[in-house]
Amino acid sequence: SLRHVGGLCRKHAPPEPSLIPLFVFIGTGATGATLYLLRLALFNPDVCWDRNNPEPWNKLGPNDQYKFYSVNVDYSKLKKERPDF
């Protein structure tokens, strides 16, 4: 159970201070992975949660940022280069 894991951390951390960075990095990695999965599930245009709009990727314009990180690109200043359908 989760309580048992918390007890293990408290049980081993004081006698072995060299394990503290291990717990910190594993906790940080698990938190980062969870937040990234939430970002993909909520904001990725390939994921469809709404049955009224089964193809949300067709409504993305060139001004919409869907990449996680883009260098030196200001999406608000891009002009529209394709027609509306």
N, C-alpha and C positions, 0 to 999 in steps of 0.2 A: 504494500500500500504506500501511498504518498507520505504518510506519517513515518513509515519505516525508513524511507529514503532520507527524509529530513533528520531523523535520528542518526543515520550513518554519517551524514555530513558533520553534525555536531560532535559525534563520537570520535571521528578521526581527525578533524581539523586542529583542535588544540594540541594533541600530542605530536602531530606531524605538520608543522607549519609549511613545509615544502609542498603540501597538497593544496594549499589555498589558491595559487595561480591556476592549477588544474581545474578546480571547481569554478573559478571566475571565468576562464576561457570557455569551458564547456557550457556554462550558463549563458554567456554572451552569444555563443554560436547557436545554441538552441533558440534563444530569443530572436536573433536575427533571421534564422530560417523560418520561424513561425510568422514573423512580420512580413517576410517576403512572400510566403505562401498566401497570406491574407491579401497582400497587395495584388498578386496575380489573380486571386479568386474574385476580387471586388472591382478592379480597374482594368483588367486586360480585355481588349475588344474581342478576343476569341472566345471568351466565356459568356454564355447567354443565360441569364437568370430570369429574363422577362419573356413570357410566351407571346406577348403582344408584339414584340419586336424580335423575331427569330434570327434575324441577320443584322446585328448591330454594327458589324464591321463595314457594311455598305454605307452607313451614314457618317463615317469618319471622313473629314476633309483634310486637306494638306496642312491646315492650321492646328489640328489636334495632335497633341503630343502623346504617343502611346509607348515610346521607348522609355526604358528605366532611366537612362542617362545619355544625353547627347551633348557633344562638345561644340561650342560656338554656333549653335543654331537657335535663333529666336523664332519660335513657331508662330507668334502673333504677327510677325512682319512678312510671312510668306504669302504670296498671292495665289489666288485660286486658278489652277491651270486646267481644270476639267469641267465639263458641263454637268448640270443637274439632271438626274433621271427621275 
